[in-house]
Amino acid sequence: MAYQTILVHIDDTPRCAARVELASDLAAAGNAHLVGLYLPVLPADLSYAVINRQNLQAALDRQTISDQHHEQDARQKFEAIAARAGATAEWRAPQGLADDLAALHARHADLIVLGQHDGQAPAAPVAERFNENLILASGRPVLVVPYTGPVPHRFRSILIAWNGSRESARAVGDAMPLLERADRVTAAIIDPTNVEPRLDAPNTNALIDYLSRHGVSAAFEAIPASHEVGVDKAGVGELLLTRAADVAADLIVMGCYGHARLRELVMGGVTRTLLRSMTVPTLLSH
């Protein structure tokens, strides 16, 4: 199996080039079609105008001129990077609400590549809940690239966060094209309710067989965790990040738990930790 269409979110930030390079390399390696979806973040002055309905048309006119210039520049950079990688590329720049448009276009792709939200950046690459909304709304695996640090062009060492759930099973299946090309795969079993997770549990043995049929040989390890030693779900996320560093993983694969409740997005504690504190690219499936 292979990804046939990879979609990468494009904005006007310097960090965007890193995820475009990664998406282009993944597309070229798997002979996939690459789609660049240009959805810049709404500027603060325009957001204020929309909310307050004051001088809205003047703000929109100013933003249209600015957007045209930025879009041309972003498109040239995107197409140049894709061409260097040897990937077939398509540019899209729809107009409308970013969350709705991103979900609509993402549903027709096999893999989505996004940038991590950087709350300290003067102009954040994505809105604070953009990634979370897309993970839950798209029905597609989302590969989030950290806002800092080197980005690999190929994932050689992959860490799977496995708990036997529907979400983790979905993530493994969604990541299979990457797992099949990796040099090393490690599956970490972390159960915050169990001091000694068992490697011989039925769903673990089934995963070993499933991966091996795809030609993936994985090392399995149980990482003890317990509420008695202060490890809650957020702590499980920190354990995963620590283990990723220990095995020199350049990608984490994890199921994402989340749902909408009373119009408020509710993400699982481990997912929130990874989205906030990731140190390596992370593939999340819901």
C-alpha positions in Angstrom: 0.0 0.0 0.0 1.1 3.6 -0.6 -0.1 7.1 -0.3 -1.6 8.3 -3.6 -2.3 11.9 -2.5 -0.4 13.9 0.1 -1.8 17.3 1.2 0.5 19.9 2.9 -0.8 23.1 4.6 0.9 26.2 3.2 1.2 29.5 5.0 3.5 32.5 4.9 5.9 31.5 7.8 9.6 30.6 7.3 9.0 27.2 8.9 6.6 26.3 6.2 9.4 25.3 3.8 10.5 22.5 6.2 7.2 20.7 6.0 6.9 21.3 2.3 10.3 19.7 1.8 9.2 16.7 3.9 5.8 16.4 2.1 7.6 16.6 -1.3 10.1 14.0 -0.4 7.4 11.6 0.9 5.4 12.2 -2.3 8.4 11.6 -4.5 9.4 8.4 -2.7 5.9 6.9 -3.0 5.1 8.4 -6.4 2.2 10.3 -4.8 0.5 13.4 -6.0 1.3 16.5 -3.8 -1.3 19.1 -3.1 -0.3 22.5 -1.5 -3.3 24.0 0.3 -2.7 27.7 0.9 -4.6 28.8 4.0 -2.8 31.7 5.7 -3.7 32.7 9.2 -6.2 35.6 9.5 -4.2 38.7 10.6 -5.0 40.1 14.0 -6.3 43.4 12.6 -8.7 41.6 10.2 -9.8 39.2 12.9 -10.7 42.3 15.0 -12.6 43.8 12.1 -14.6 40.7 11.5 -15.5 40.3 15.1 -16.5 44.0 15.5 -17.9 44.5 12.0 -16.2 47.9 11.9 -14.3 49.0 8.8 -14.6 45.4 7.6 -14.6 46.2 3.9 -11.5 48.4 4.2 -9.7 45.7 6.1 -10.7 43.1 3.5 -9.5 45.2 0.7 -6.1 45.7 2.3 -5.8 42.0 3.0 -6.7 41.0 -0.5 -3.8 43.0 -1.9 -1.5 41.6 0.7 -2.7 38.0 0.1 -2.1 38.2 -3.6 1.5 39.1 -3.1 2.1 36.5 -0.4 0.3 33.8 -2.3 2.4 34.3 -5.4 5.6 34.1 -3.3 4.3 31.0 -1.4 3.3 29.3 -4.6 6.7 29.8 -6.2 8.5 28.4 -3.2 6.1 25.4 -3.0 6.5 24.5 -6.7 10.3 24.9 -6.6 10.6 22.6 -3.6 8.3 20.0 -5.2 10.2 20.2 -8.5 13.5 19.6 -6.8 12.1 16.5 -5.1 10.6 15.2 -8.3 7.0 15.3 -7.0 4.0 16.1 -9.1 2.4 19.1 -7.5 -0.9 20.9 -7.5 -1.6 24.4 -5.9 -4.9 25.2 -4.2 -5.8 28.6 -2.6 -9.5 28.5 -1.7 -11.3 31.4 -0.1 -13.3 30.9 3.1 -13.0 29.7 6.7 -9.7 27.9 7.2 -11.1 25.1 9.4 -13.9 24.2 7.0 -11.8 24.4 3.9 -9.0 22.4 5.4 -11.3 19.6 6.4 -13.0 19.5 3.0 -9.8 19.3 1.0 -8.2 16.9 3.5 -10.9 14.3 3.1 -9.7 13.6 -0.5 -6.1 13.0 0.5 -4.3 10.0 2.1 -2.0 11.9 4.4 -2.1 15.5 5.7 1.1 17.4 6.6 0.7 20.3 9.1 2.9 22.5 11.2 2.8 22.5 15.0 1.2 25.5 16.6 3.8 27.9 18.1 2.1 30.1 20.6 5.3 32.2 21.1 5.7 33.1 17.4 4.9 36.7 16.4 2.7 35.2 13.6 1.7 31.7 14.5 1.9 29.2 11.6 -1.5 27.9 12.5 -4.4 29.0 14.7 -4.3 27.4 18.1 -7.0 24.8 17.5 -6.5 24.4 13.7 -4.6 21.1 14.0 -6.9 19.6 16.6 -10.0 20.5 14.5 -8.5 19.0 11.4 -7.5 15.7 13.1 -11.1 15.2 14.3 -12.9 16.5 11.2 -10.9 15.2 8.3 -11.1 11.4 8.8 -7.5 11.3 7.6 -4.1 10.7 9.3 -2.3 14.0 10.1 1.4 14.3 10.3 2.4 17.3 12.4 5.9 18.8 12.0 7.4 20.5 15.1 7.9 24.2 14.9 11.6 23.9 15.8 14.4 21.5 15.2 15.6 19.5 12.2 13.0 17.7 10.0 14.1 14.4 8.4 13.5 13.7 4.8 12.9 10.1 5.5 11.7 8.3 8.6 14.3 5.7 9.5 13.3 5.1 13.1 9.6 5.0 14.1 8.1 4.7 17.5 4.5 3.3 17.7 2.5 4.2 20.8 0.3 1.1 21.2 -2.5 0.5 23.6 -4.7 -1.9 21.6 -7.4 0.8 21.0 -9.3 1.5 17.8 -7.4 4.8 17.5 -4.0 3.2 17.8 -4.9 0.4 15.4 -6.1 3.1 12.9 -2.8 4.9 13.3 -0.7 1.8 12.6 -2.7 1.1 9.4 -2.5 4.7 8.3 1.3 4.8 8.9 2.0 1.5 7.1 3.6 3.1 4.0 6.1 4.8 6.3 6.6 1.7 8.6 7.4 -0.4 5.5 10.2 1.9 4.5 11.7 2.4 8.0 15.0 0.8 9.1 13.8 0.4 12.7 10.3 0.2 14.3 9.7 0.2 18.0 6.3 -0.4 19.6 5.9 1.0 23.1 3.1 -0.3 25.3 2.3 2.2 28.1 -0.7 1.7 30.3 -1.1 4.3 33.1 -3.4 1.9 35.0 -0.9 -1.0 34.9 2.5 -1.0 36.6 3.6 -4.0 34.5 2.0 -4.0 31.0 2.3 -7.4 29.4 4.1 -8.0 26.1 2.2 -11.3 25.6 -1.3 -9.7 25.7 -3.5 -10.9 22.8 -3.7 -7.6 21.0 0.1 -7.2 21.2 0.7 -10.6 19.6 -1.8 -9.8 16.9 0.0 -6.6 16.2 3.3 -8.4 15.8 1.7 -10.8 13.3 0.0 -7.9 11.5 3.2 -6.0 11.1 5.2 -9.0 10.0 2.8 -9.7 7.2 3.6 -6.3 5.9 7.3 -7.0 6.1 7.7 -4.8 9.2 9.8 -6.3 12.0 9.2 -4.4 15.2 10.8 -4.4 18.6 8.2 -4.4 21.4 8.7 -3.0 24.9 6.4 -2.5 27.9 7.0 0.8 29.7 5.7 0.6 33.3 3.6 3.5 34.4 1.4 4.0 37.5 -0.7 6.7 39.1 1.1 5.8 42.3 4.3 7.3 40.9 2.5 10.4 39.6 2.1 9.3 35.9 -1.2 10.6 34.6 -2.2 10.8 30.9 -0.1 13.9 30.4 2.8 12.0 32.0 2.3 9.2 29.5 2.9 11.7 26.7 6.1 12.8 28.4 7.2 9.2 28.7 6.6 8.7 25.0 8.7 11.7 24.1 11.5 10.5 26.4 11.3 7.1 24.9 11.4 8.6 21.4 14.7 10.3 22.3 16.1 7.1 23.8 15.5 5.1 20.6 16.5 8.0 18.3 13.0 7.9 16.7 12.4 10.5 14.0 8.6 9.8 13.9 6.0 8.9 16.5 2.8 7.1 15.4 -0.1 7.4 17.8 -3.9 7.1 17.9 -5.7 10.3 18.8 -8.6 10.4 21.1 -10.9 13.4 21.0 -14.5 14.5 20.6 -16.6 17.6 20.5 -18.7 18.2 23.6 -21.1 21.2 24.0 -19.3 23.0 21.1 -16.0 22.6 22.9 -13.2 20.5 21.5 -12.0 17.9 24.0 -8.7 16.1 23.2 -7.2 13.3 25.2 -4.4 14.1 27.6 -1.7 12.2 25.8 -2.7 13.8 22.5 -2.6 17.3 24.0 0.8 16.7 25.4 2.2 15.5 22.1 0.7 18.4 20.2 2.0 20.9 22.7 5.5 19.4 23.4 6.4 17.2 20.4 10.1 17.0 19.6 9.8 14.9 16.4 7.2 14.7 13.7 4.1 12.9 14.9 1.5 11.0 12.9 -1.9 11.1 14.6 -5.1 9.2 13.6 -8.5 9.5 15.0 
